[in-house]
């Protein structure tokens, strides 16, 4: 009974992790696109892009450490 609850919580957290990964991936891509299109990007834009990319890479490492995949969620 206790193990079922852990499994359910792990699955919910993995789903939440993948949702965050997808949203940060979209944000990283849009910020890279903005930097490529701008002539002289400001320091704020560059710093925000670095922070977003760092968060995205952290979430990727977390997913790898958990050995989570989208195929296992189905």
ChimeraX attribute file (.defattr): number of C-alpha atoms within 10 A of each C-alpha:
attribute: neighborCount
match mode: 1-to-1
recipient: residues
	/A:1	5
	/A:2	6
	/A:3	8
	/A:4	9
	/A:5	10
	/A:6	11
	/A:7	11
	/A:8	11
	/A:9	12
	/A:10	14
	/A:11	16
	/A:12	12
	/A:13	12
	/A:14	21
	/A:15	16
	/A:16	12
	/A:17	16
	/A:18	17
	/A:19	12
	/A:20	15
	/A:21	19
	/A:22	13
	/A:23	11
	/A:24	19
	/A:25	17
	/A:26	12
	/A:27	16
	/A:28	21
	/A:29	14
	/A:30	13
	/A:31	19
	/A:32	16
	/A:33	11
	/A:34	15
	/A:35	16
	/A:36	11
	/A:37	10
	/A:38	9
	/A:39	8
	/A:40	8
	/A:41	12
	/A:42	10
	/A:43	9
	/A:44	9
	/A:45	14
	/A:46	15
	/A:47	11
	/A:48	13
	/A:49	20
	/A:50	15
	/A:51	13
	/A:52	18
	/A:53	19
	/A:54	14
	/A:55	17
	/A:56	20
	/A:57	15
	/A:58	13
	/A:59	17
	/A:60	15
	/A:61	12
	/A:62	14
	/A:63	16
	/A:64	11
	/A:65	9
	/A:66	11
	/A:67	10
	/A:68	17
	/A:69	13
	/A:70	9
	/A:71	6
	/A:72	9
	/A:73	10
	/A:74	6
